């Protein structure tokens, strides 16, 4: 680890850079992390060098803790073979989420049952479920941040990893029986609310600022997220081959758009997303791709159609499309249209910084999807159209947006009625 001086228009401060063994890249700690960790910016070199020792110890501690959590891997050789078999099978059934599941299985589930409880027989794990849940609530910490407790969702992810692993062992007749471990109540989970909605006025304000500072691509990217409701990684993967003019090629989708009198200027058809989130392109200049969330394959059956309902967005997409088309003709990234990304240079941190500069409470990119879903289901009442548009597979998720829209309407009415008054009773 080393210190690094960062200069900005508002002055300079010291940051810290460490080597990440997983990504094999140097990682610089953000200004927000330093403020959260030490309560201030570090502007003196002497102080930075002193704090460097503290951070180095934490990095070593974190590395050692991760190694200790994987001690079962060498101590329980036969069990590690089962985990490998499970990973192969789970990768086929859940290509997008298997890595997260394996993380929770290795660092939490196996660590607890094999090292803490010293119970190598999965059939007897059921007797330790209560202890496992207590451990998750009171003692389990994040692997990358020692001492920081697990988020509520992460605790349920651990239980999900436990249940899917045991189900796999039962299916392969490695264990004769298993009992599902109950998850923590979903009502305690942090859910999106009316306060997480992004208004069009807010979006336009942020976009105008981004244009003003010369980052038009990030402005268009935010506009794309807002009007399409795409997930962040899906939008980052939009390429030259995804944009189409004319009417929707899906008759059912087109019919519902006409029924609700929703005009559009063109549409996208996406069937995949980049494997890498931070830097989508590999060393050869290609963009490795994986199936969309909830899909198992990259094919036409798994593709989603997304209309472009904003004229400004369509014009900006056309400009980016034409530029990428010229690059394709030059063969900069080969002859595959999917390698020509329209928003490769769009930055999440630039958008976040625009919020901070304008003193507007920050809304994450996923709030754009939340806002679009709420507006669609609330204004059209058409669950099928909303599911086709956003790619949701669960009706339960859509029901949540109906309630949020209703709360939004009630909040708006209360804003108009500044003073309470009696309700008129019809004769």
C-alpha positions, 0 to 999 in steps of 0.5 A, spaced: 500 500 500 502 507 498 499 514 499 497 518 493 496 525 492 490 527 489 489 534 486 482 538 484 480 544 483 478 545 490 485 543 493 489 537 494 488 531 499 492 524 500 489 518 498 491 510 499 492 505 493 492 498 495 493 492 490 487 488 489 489 480 488 482 478 485 482 484 480 489 484 479 489 492 479 491 497 484 485 500 487 485 507 490 480 509 496 475 514 494 475 520 498 468 518 501 471 512 504 477 516 507 472 521 510 467 516 513 473 512 515 477 518 518 472 523 519 476 528 514 480 529 508 487 527 509 491 534 507 498 533 510 503 528 508 506 526 515 499 524 517 497 520 511 504 516 512 502 515 519 495 513 517 498 508 512 500 504 517 493 503 520 490 501 513 496 496 511 494 492 518 487 492 516 488 490 509 493 484 512 487 483 517 482 482 512 486 478 508 488 473 513 480 473 515 479 471 508 484 465 509 481 463 515 474 462 513 477 458 507 481 453 512 475 448 511 477 447 504 484 444 505 481 441 512 475 438 508 478 435 502 472 431 500 467 436 502 471 441 497 470 437 492 462 437 493 462 444 493 466 444 486 461 439 483 455 444 486 458 450 482 459 447 476 451 445 476 449 452 479 453 455 474 448 452 468 442 454 472 444 461 474 449 463 470 448 471 472 448 469 480 452 463 481 458 467 483 455 471 489 452 464 491 458 461 491 461 467 495 456 466 501 457 459 501 464 458 501 465 464 506 459 464 510 455 457 510 461 452 510 465 457 514 460 456 520 458 449 519 465 446 518 469 451 522 465 454 527 460 448 529 465 443 526 459 439 523 461 435 517 455 432 516 450 436 512 444 432 514 445 434 521 446 442 519 438 442 521 440 442 528 444 448 527 440 453 523 438 457 529 445 458 531 447 460 524 441 465 524 444 468 530 451 468 528 449 472 521 445 477 526 450 478 531 457 476 529 458 475 521 462 481 518 463 483 511 469 479 508 472 486 505 471 490 511 472 487 517 468 489 523 462 491 519 456 487 519 452 484 514 446 487 510 440 484 511 439 482 504 446 479 505 444 474 511 438 472 506 443 470 501 447 466 505 441 462 507 439 462 500 446 459 498 445 454 504 438 451 502 440 451 494 447 447 496 443 442 500 437 441 495 443 439 490 446 434 495 439 431 496 438 431 488 444 427 487 443 422 493 449 425 497 444 426 503 437 422 504 434 428 507 434 436 508 430 441 511 429 448 508 432 453 513 427 459 514 429 466 511 429 472 515 422 476 514 422 480 508 418 485 511 424 488 515 428 488 508 429 495 506 425 497 500 424 502 495 419 508 497 416 514 494 422 518 496 426 514 491 422 516 485 426 521 480 422 526 477 423 528 470 425 535 472 430 532 477 433 528 471 433 534 466 437 538 471 442 533 472 443 532 465 443 539 463 449 540 468 452 534 465 452 537 458 454 544 461 461 540 464 462 537 457 460 530 459 454 529 454 455 521 454 453 521 461 447 525 460 445 521 455 446 515 459 442 518 465 436 519 460 436 512 457 436 509 464 430 514 466 426 513 460 427 506 459 428 503 466 434 499 464 438 496 469 445 499 470 449 494 466 444 493 461 444 500 459 452 500 459 452 494 454 447 497 449 451 497 442 451 498 435 447 492 434 441 494 439 438 500 436 432 499 431 428 504 427 420 504 425 415 500 429 416 495 434 417 488 431 413 485 437 406 485 435 403 484 442 408 489 445 406 494 439 398 493 440 399 494 448 403 501 446 397 503 441 392 501 446 395 506 451 397 511 446 404 511 448 408 514 442 415 512 441 421 514 436 425 507 435 426 501 440 432 497 443 432 489 443 437 487 448 439 479 449 445 480 453 449 484 458 457 485 459 460 480 464 465 486 467 461 492 470 467 497 471 471 495 464 467 491 459 472 491 454 477 485 455 485 486 452 483 484 445 478 489 445 472 485 445 466 485 450 465 478 453 457 478 455 452 474 459 445 473 459 440 478 462 438 477 469 433 472 470 435 469 463 439 462 462 441 463 455 443 469 450 438 468 444 432 471 441 427 468 446 431 471 452 431 478 448 427 484 451 424 490 447 425 497 450 421 502 446 424 509 446 419 514 448 423 521 449 424 524 442 431 528 445 433 521 447 432 518 440 436 524 437 442 523 442 442 515 441 442 517 433 448 521 434 452 516 438 449 510 433 452 514 427 459 515 430 459 508 432 457 506 425 463 510 422 468 506 427 465 500 425 466 501 418 474 503 420 474 496 424 476 499 430 474 494 434 473 488 429 466 487 425 462 485 431 456 490 432 456 488 439 463 490 441 461 497 439 458 500 446 455 507 446 456 508 453 462 505 455 465 512 457 459 514 461 461 514 469 456 513 475 461 517 479 460 523 474 453 523 475 453 522 483 458 528 483 453 532 479 448 531 484 453 533 490 455 539 486 447 541 485 446 540 492 440 535 490 439 528 494 443 523 491 438 517 487 442 511 485 441 509 477 437 503 479 432 509 482 431 510 475 428 503 474 424 504 480 421 510 477 419 508 470 416 501 473 412 506 478 410 510 472 408 505 468 404 500 472 401 506 475 399 510 469 397 504 465 395 499 470 397 494 465 401 489 468 403 485 462 406 491 458 410 493 464 413 486 465 414 486 457 418 493 458 422 492 464 423 484 464 420 483 470 418 475 472 414 476 478 407 479 479 409 480 486 414 485 484 409 489 480 404 489 485 409 493 490 410 499 484 402 499 484 402 501 492 408 506 491 404 509 485 398 510 490 402 513 495 405 518 490 398 520 488 396 521 496 402 525 497 401 529 491 394 530 493 396 532 500 401 537 497 395 541 494 390 541 500 395 545 505 389 546 510 384 540 512 377 541 510 371 537 511 369 532 506 362 534 502 357 529 503 352 528 497 345 529 498 
